[in-house]
Amino acid sequence: MKKLIELDNLTKEYNGQVVLKGIHLDIHENEFMTLLGPSGCGKTTTLRIVAGFEEASSGEVLFDGIDISTLPPYKREVNTVFQKYALFPHMNVFDNIAFGLKIKKMEKDVIEQKVLRILSLVGLEGFEKRNISQLSGGQQQRVAIARALVNEPKVLLLDEPLGALDLKLRKTMQIELKNIQKEVGITFVYVTHDQEEALTMSDTIVVMNDGAIQQIGTPTDIYNEPENRFVAQFIGESNIVEGIFVKDFLVEFDGQQFVCVDKGFDEGQEVDIVLRPEDLDIVEVGQGKIEGVVSSIIFKGVHYEIMVETSERMYKVHTTDMSEIGKKVNLDFWPEDIHVMEKMGTY
Ligand SMILES: Nc1ncnc2c1ncn2[C@@H]1O[C@H](COP(=O)(O)OP(=O)(O)OP(=O)(O)O)[C@@H](O)[C@H]1O
């Protein structure tokens, strides 16, 4: 994919407080990229710098290789959709969407054609005469998206656009948004703190924390191969175990050595190891790798969450098989279920 936007060493300070600490990021044509991270990590600030609403303290924003850092928002080929819809309440759906096109003094019939096409794309055919107050939250957000898309930007920036919707509607809209993005074939840069949302929609996820990028990758990469403790904890549930990298394909934790598929760390290096709860199996004593005792069982609807205490620590296991509190068991896993990461500070 062709590179469309490049963020080169962006920093941002507010009154001496550093909120972006040198962001490097390539955003490609046609990509659905999500900035994911906890509240206050700098996602919105990054997006606002791309949009031109905010100026970076240092660093550059390149669009098609050209520095646009000082261009005002309206001269950039990007449009933004916010969580609060910011629609004109006194105008109907058609006029809200047509607003930008009328300012550009387009012909009436061209405007009509474009607005009707975009309304059908967001699933709102026949809604053009409705007042904004007669629409549900989800419909209002669709109008906001339509209003941004009708200008045919090369990039659509979306800042928690589904944040105000209830869970069920949010899930439906996630899939619809992804379909819209595929259909219009433009780049979406999406901000959320919801890891499930990011995993569902994105081609690429950028995990941020404390003003810095922690990892960039596909949803599968980020989930299966977190690069550090922060990413592993933020995405999904994890057992994070301190260990030693003995040598290529061999790690030590919980008082034993285990074969793994990781290589390239220093021999004897202290590392963090991730074991996902769904990758651990509870088996009979003598048939697995680590001895332990079942200490609690919680029914979670689709699976049981079982805590197993070993000599060194507690492991969380997700399984559909019931067990018994106090039962002596073994934990079992495959070499590829062990994910070795650089050791970092505790979050
Ligand atoms: N205009 C401003 N003046 C001063 N500080 C600001 C301003 N805008 C943002 N900040 C601070 O910058 C940091 C990053 O904020 P930002 O909104 O980018 O985070 P975020 O990851 O988008 O969080 P959220 O998910 O809560 O929106 C926060 O500590 C915030 O308080």
PDBQT file of the ligand as one rigid body, heavy atoms in Angstrom, charges set to zero:
ROOT
HETATM    1  N1  LIG A 401      -5.820  21.881  25.181  1.00  0.00    +0.000 N 
HETATM    2  C1  LIG A 401      -5.155  21.227  26.123  1.00  0.00    +0.000 A 
HETATM    3  N2  LIG A 401      -4.523  21.872  27.127  1.00  0.00    +0.000 NA
HETATM    4  C2  LIG A 401      -3.810  21.225  28.070  1.00  0.00    +0.000 A 
HETATM    5  N3  LIG A 401      -3.684  19.873  28.123  1.00  0.00    +0.000 NA
HETATM    6  C3  LIG A 401      -4.291  19.167  27.169  1.00  0.00    +0.000 A 
HETATM    7  C4  LIG A 401      -5.064  19.788  26.121  1.00  0.00    +0.000 A 
HETATM    8  N4  LIG A 401      -5.541  18.799  25.301  1.00  0.00    +0.000 NA
HETATM    9  C5  LIG A 401      -5.109  17.648  25.824  1.00  0.00    +0.000 A 
HETATM   10  N5  LIG A 401      -4.360  17.850  26.928  1.00  0.00    +0.000 N 
HETATM   11  C6  LIG A 401      -3.708  16.797  27.742  1.00  0.00    +0.000 C 
HETATM   12  O1  LIG A 401      -2.939  15.998  26.866  1.00  0.00    +0.000 OA
HETATM   13  C7  LIG A 401      -2.973  14.636  27.257  1.00  0.00    +0.000 C 
HETATM   14  C8  LIG A 401      -3.423  13.779  26.076  1.00  0.00    +0.000 C 
HETATM   15  O2  LIG A 401      -4.773  14.075  25.778  1.00  0.00    +0.000 OA
HETATM   16  P1  LIG A 401      -5.570  13.389  24.595  1.00  0.00    +0.000 P 
HETATM   17  O3  LIG A 401      -6.925  14.009  24.546  1.00  0.00    +0.000 OA
HETATM   18  O4  LIG A 401      -4.749  13.430  23.364  1.00  0.00    +0.000 OA
HETATM   19  O5  LIG A 401      -5.662  11.888  25.093  1.00  0.00    +0.000 OA
HETATM   20  P2  LIG A 401      -6.575  10.708  24.575  1.00  0.00    +0.000 P 
HETATM   21  O6  LIG A 401      -5.691   9.539  24.506  1.00  0.00    +0.000 OA
HETATM   22  O7  LIG A 401      -7.286  11.099  23.338  1.00  0.00    +0.000 OA
HETATM   23  O8  LIG A 401      -7.599  10.538  25.763  1.00  0.00    +0.000 OA
HETATM   24  P3  LIG A 401      -9.196  10.284  25.754  1.00  0.00    +0.000 P 
HETATM   25  O9  LIG A 401      -9.382   8.853  25.318  1.00  0.00    +0.000 OA
HETATM   26  O10 LIG A 401      -9.568  10.514  27.180  1.00  0.00    +0.000 OA
HETATM   27  O11 LIG A 401      -9.772  11.298  24.804  1.00  0.00    +0.000 OA
HETATM   28  C9  LIG A 401      -3.901  14.569  28.461  1.00  0.00    +0.000 C 
HETATM   29  O12 LIG A 401      -3.126  14.532  29.621  1.00  0.00    +0.000 OA
HETATM   30  C10 LIG A 401      -4.692  15.850  28.373  1.00  0.00    +0.000 C 
HETATM   31  O13 LIG A 401      -5.077  16.280  29.647  1.00  0.00    +0.000 OA
ENDROOT
TORSDOF 0
